[in-house]
Structures are given as structure tokens and as C-alpha cells.
Amino acid sequence: MEENISENRHAASKVVHSSEISKVPLEQFDAQLNQNPQDCEISGNSFRNTSSSTRMKEKPYACDVCSKAFRRSHDLKLHLRIHTKEKPYVCEVCSQAFTQNSSLKSHLRIHTKEKPYVCEVCSKTFARSGYLKTHLLTHSKEKPHACEVCSKTFTQIGSLKSHLLTHFHLLTHSKERSHACEVCSKAFYYRNNLKSHLLTHSKEKPHACEVCSKAFYYKNSLKSHLLTHSKEKPHTCEICGKAFPERSKLLRHLRVHTKEKPYTCDICSKAFSESCNFKRHLRIHS
């Protein structure tokens, strides 16, 4: 097996599938990648193997599950944990598990309150480099995420995704609601929405809380409810310190600081930071 891996890693044109490497321990890849570093005679840069310099832009390691490709077998090995649901790195404080050691290290800063990333402009500190990058945009006023439909720009990718829903909302009005409820005749654009609606007639609530027995129509509603028992709020705003049980709520909260309003009315151009306020506003026009 080791000989096959070595041959595949040095054959730049050959695609190596995950089934060929999934049985090899991740630590073995780390050891192989660190063996025999090579120096480039032109640039002086050091590479971990002789083929790295010629294969910088190639991705010969392909996942058999989703076909995503990687430059290094090590990265493919990490990626496979998404499909296997393997999370070998466990926090000793709260038992939350992670697929990568780096994710665990970042998570531990929630408990230690360590914030090693410092803004050179205002000296504010952050637990993660990603939070610092987002914060720096407030100083530069840079908005790198642009909407391809209307060219509106945003500092965060999450705000752009929320904004795109406003365009999607208009598209739904141009479609026919072909999925009708046989009980009340209410019609929907999509079959899944009709299926969810039918639960309200059957009164069936298949998702029950094991703590208090309260039942819900939807699995996501149960997940949100469970947080009320644990009181856990693992997602903390690095700007003001406010904590949230769900990441989506933290991302919504960040708009308070960035002043972004991704939901824009195409009729009167009024903008909103929350989708609920945007939907309420649309009723004025209808």
C-alpha cells in the first residue's frame, strides 16, 4: 500500500481516488509528507516532495463520494471525515467533537477566553483569524462579496446569501403554485413545502423532546428547542461579547455592527437587516 501511495503521489497526471487511501492512517500521511524535503534551484523554496513544485495547481486526489479533488492526500483524508461523520478530536470541557485538531484548538478559546488575533488599527482582539478579517473590513469599508444580479456589495458572505433570497422571492411570484393541499386548497411552489404544511392538518408532531416531551412538526424546531434546556450559547460575538445558541443567530446579530441590510424591496428600495421585517414590509405593497 505504501509503495502504491508513493507511486501515485509522484504521478502528476494520475487521479488518486479516496478508496485507494482511506485505509491508511492520517498520521502515516503526515510522516510521508514531511520526509525528504526538496529545494527549488530557481526560487530557493523548499517542498515536501519532488513532485510538489510541478504540481502546485493540480488536484490529483479525488473523493469517491462527491468527486471533490485535492492537491494533497492529507487534505483528502481530512475531507473524508465529512462523509464518515468521524470526529476524533473531543473537547475535554464540554465534550463537543471536531473533525480537525485545528477546529478543536479554535473552540478551546471559548473556554480559555484567549484572543490571540489583534487588530493593528484599534487593538481589538479576537479568538479566530476569520473574525479579525471580518472586523478589518469595518476599517477599510471594503465589501468584497458582490451580488451578480444587482451588483450590491457586502462585507460578509452570509449577508450576500441573505440578500440573494430577495431576488429568489421575486422569482417565486413569477412561478405557478402547482402543489395544492387537498384539505384546505392552499397552494405551494414546491412539493416539500406542501409536505411540511400537511403536518399542520394531521396534527402529527414526530419530533419529540426527550427532556420535556414537547413535540414539534419539524426537526429543526426540535434542535432549537433543545438549546433552551442546555442553556449553551457557544457562538460569541467578538465585537460586543453577546452569545448565541446558534451560528445563524450570531451571523444575523453581526449586521448590527456592520450596518448591513441585505433584504431590499424592489418596489420602493427600502432595505432591512432582518428577513421578518422585510416580509412584513412587503405586505404594504400587496
C-alpha positions in Angstrom: 0.0 0.0 0.0 2.8 2.4 0.9 4.5 1.8 -2.4 1.3 2.5 -4.3 0.8 5.8 -2.4 4.4 6.8 -3.2 3.9 6.0 -6.9 0.6 7.9 -7.1 2.0 10.9 -5.4 4.8 11.2 -8.0 2.5 10.6 -11.0 1.2 14.2 -11.5 -1.3 13.2 -14.3 -2.9 10.3 -12.4 -6.0 10.9 -10.3 -5.9 9.0 -7.0 -9.3 8.2 -5.6 -10.2 8.1 -1.9 -10.8 4.4 -1.9 -7.1 3.9 -2.5 -6.0 5.8 0.6 -8.9 5.6 3.0 -7.3 2.6 4.8 -4.1 4.4 5.5 -3.9 6.2 8.9 -3.7 10.0 8.8 -0.5 10.0 10.8 1.2 8.0 8.1 0.5 10.7 5.6 1.9 13.3 7.9 5.1 11.3 8.2 5.4 10.8 4.4 4.7 14.5 3.6 7.5 15.6 6.0 10.1 13.2 4.5 12.8 14.2 2.1 12.0 18.0 1.5 13.4 19.3 -1.8 14.8 22.8 -2.5 13.9 24.6 -5.8 17.2 25.7 -7.5 15.5 28.8 -9.0 13.4 30.2 -6.1 15.1 28.6 -3.2 11.7 27.5 -1.8 11.5 24.1 0.0 9.0 21.5 -1.0 7.9 18.3 0.8 8.5 16.1 -2.2 9.9 16.2 -5.7 6.6 16.4 -7.4 5.1 19.3 -5.2 6.8 22.1 -7.2 5.5 20.8 -10.5 2.0 20.0 -9.2 1.2 23.2 -7.3 -2.0 23.8 -9.3 -3.1 20.2 -9.9 -5.5 18.3 -7.7 -4.9 14.6 -8.3 -6.6 13.2 -5.2 -10.3 12.8 -5.8 -13.1 11.9 -3.3 -15.1 8.8 -4.4 -18.2 10.1 -2.7 -18.6 13.7 -4.0 -15.7 13.9 -6.6 -14.1 16.9 -4.9 -10.4 17.0 -5.7 -7.4 18.0 -3.6 -3.7 18.7 -4.1 -2.6 16.5 -1.2 -3.6 13.1 0.0 -3.6 14.5 3.5 -6.3 17.0 2.6 -8.4 14.3 1.1 -8.1 12.2 4.2 -9.4 15.1 6.3 -12.2 15.7 3.8 -13.4 12.1 4.0 -14.4 12.7 7.7 -17.2 14.9 6.4 -18.8 11.8 4.8 -17.9 9.3 7.6 -19.0 11.7 10.3 -15.8 10.9 12.1 -14.9 13.5 14.8 -11.9 12.2 16.7 -11.0 15.5 18.4 -13.1 16.0 21.6 -13.2 19.0 23.9 -12.5 17.9 27.5 -14.5 20.7 28.9 -17.9 20.4 27.1 -17.4 17.1 25.0 -18.1 18.8 21.7 -16.3 16.9 18.9 -14.5 18.0 15.8 -13.1 16.6 12.6 -9.9 18.5 12.7 -7.4 19.3 15.5 -7.3 23.0 14.4 -11.0 23.3 14.9 -10.7 21.9 18.4 -7.9 24.4 19.2 -10.1 27.3 18.0 -13.0 26.0 20.0 -11.0 25.8 23.2 -10.6 29.6 23.1 -14.2 29.8 24.0 -13.4 28.3 27.4 -10.0 29.9 27.9 -11.2 33.3 26.7 -7.9 33.6 24.7 -7.9 36.1 21.9 -4.6 35.9 20.1 -5.6 37.8 16.9 -5.1 41.6 17.4 -6.4 44.4 15.1 -3.5 46.7 14.3 -5.9 49.6 13.8 -7.9 49.7 17.0 -6.2 46.9 19.1 -9.4 44.9 19.5 -8.6 41.2 20.0 -10.3 38.1 18.5 -10.3 34.4 19.1 -10.3 33.4 15.4 -8.5 34.8 12.4 -11.7 34.8 10.5 -13.3 37.2 13.0 -10.4 39.5 12.7 -10.6 39.5 8.9 -14.3 40.4 9.1 -13.6 43.1 11.6 -10.9 44.7 9.4 -13.5 45.3 6.8 -15.2 47.8 9.1 -12.0 49.9 8.9 -11.3 49.5 5.2 -15.0 49.8 4.2 -14.2 47.0 1.8 -17.2 44.9 0.6 -15.7 42.0 -1.4 -18.9 40.0 -1.8 -21.0 41.3 -4.8 -24.5 40.2 -5.9 -24.3 39.1 -9.5 -28.0 40.1 -10.0 -27.9 43.8 -8.9 -24.2 44.4 -8.0 -24.9 45.3 -4.4 -21.9 44.5 -2.2 -21.4 43.2 1.3 -18.7 42.6 3.8 -19.9 39.1 4.7 -20.7 36.2 2.5 -23.6 35.4 4.8 -25.2 38.8 4.2 -24.9 38.2 0.4 -26.6 34.9 0.7 -29.4 36.5 2.7 -29.7 39.3 0.1 -30.0 36.7 -2.7 -33.2 35.5 -1.1 -34.8 38.8 -2.0 -34.2 38.0 -5.7 -35.4 34.4 -5.2 -38.5 35.8 -3.5 -39.5 37.7 -6.6 -38.8 34.7 -8.8 -41.3 32.6 -6.8 -44.1 35.1 -7.7 -43.4 34.5 -11.4 -43.9 30.7 -10.9 -47.2 28.8 -10.7 -48.1 27.3 -7.3 -48.7 23.8 -8.7 -48.7 21.9 -5.4 -52.1 22.3 -3.7 -53.3 21.0 -0.4 -56.3 18.7 -0.7 -57.6 19.7 2.7 -57.6 23.5 2.5 -56.6 24.2 -1.1 -53.6 26.2 -0.1 -51.0 26.0 -2.9 -47.3 25.9 -2.8 -44.4 26.4 -5.2 -42.6 23.3 -4.0 -43.6 19.7 -3.1 -41.5 19.8 0.1 -43.4 22.9 1.3 -46.7 21.1 0.8 -45.4 18.1 2.8 -44.5 20.3 5.7 -47.9 22.0 5.5 -49.8 18.7 5.6 -48.4 18.1 9.1 -50.4 21.0 10.4 -53.6 19.2 9.4 -52.7 15.8 10.7 -51.6 17.3 14.0 -48.7 14.9 13.9 -45.6 16.1 15.6 -43.0 13.4 15.0 -40.0 15.1 16.6 -40.3 14.9 20.4 -38.0 16.4 23.1 -36.6 13.7 25.3 -36.3 16.1 28.2 -39.8 17.6 28.5 -41.7 15.5 25.8 -42.7 18.6 23.9 -43.3 17.7 20.3 -42.6 19.6 17.0 -43.6 19.3 13.4 -40.0 20.0 12.2 -36.6 18.5 13.2 -35.0 22.0 13.1 -37.6 23.3 15.6 -36.7 20.5 18.0 -33.0 21.3 17.6 -33.6 24.9 18.5 -35.8 23.9 21.5 -33.1 21.6 22.9 -30.9 24.6 23.3 -33.3 26.0 25.9 -32.6 23.1 28.1 -28.8 23.1 27.8 -28.6 26.9 28.1 -25.5 26.6 25.9 -24.5 29.6 23.8 -21.3 28.5 22.1 -21.3 31.3 19.4 -20.0 34.5 20.8 -19.8 37.9 19.1 -16.2 39.0 19.1 -17.2 42.7 18.9 -19.6 43.0 21.9 -19.4 39.7 23.6 -23.0 38.7 23.2 -23.5 34.9 23.0 -26.0 32.9 20.9 -27.1 29.3 20.8 -27.0 29.1 17.0 -24.4 30.3 14.5 -27.2 31.6 12.2 -28.3 34.0 15.0 -24.8 35.2 15.6 -24.4 36.0 11.8 -27.7 37.9 12.0 -26.5 39.8 15.0 -23.3 40.8 13.3 -25.3 43.1 11.0 -25.9 45.3 14.0 -22.1 46.1 13.8 -21.6 46.0 10.1 -24.8 48.1 9.4 -25.6 45.8 6.5 -29.2 45.4 5.3 -29.3 42.6 2.8 -33.0 42.5 2.2 -34.0 45.2 -0.2 -37.5 45.9 -1.5 -37.5 46.1 -5.3 -40.6 48.3 -5.3 -39.5 51.2 -3.0 -35.8 50.3 -2.4 -36.2 50.3 1.4 -33.7 47.9 3.0 -33.9 45.7 6.0 -31.4 43.7 8.2 -33.9 41.0 9.1 -36.0 38.9 6.8 -39.0 39.0 9.1 -39.1 42.8 8.8 -38.7 42.6 5.1 -41.6 40.2 4.7 -43.8 42.4 6.9 -42.9 45.4 4.8 -43.9 43.5 1.5 -47.5 43.3 2.8 -47.7 47.0 2.5 -47.3 46.8 -1.3 -49.6 43.7 -1.7 
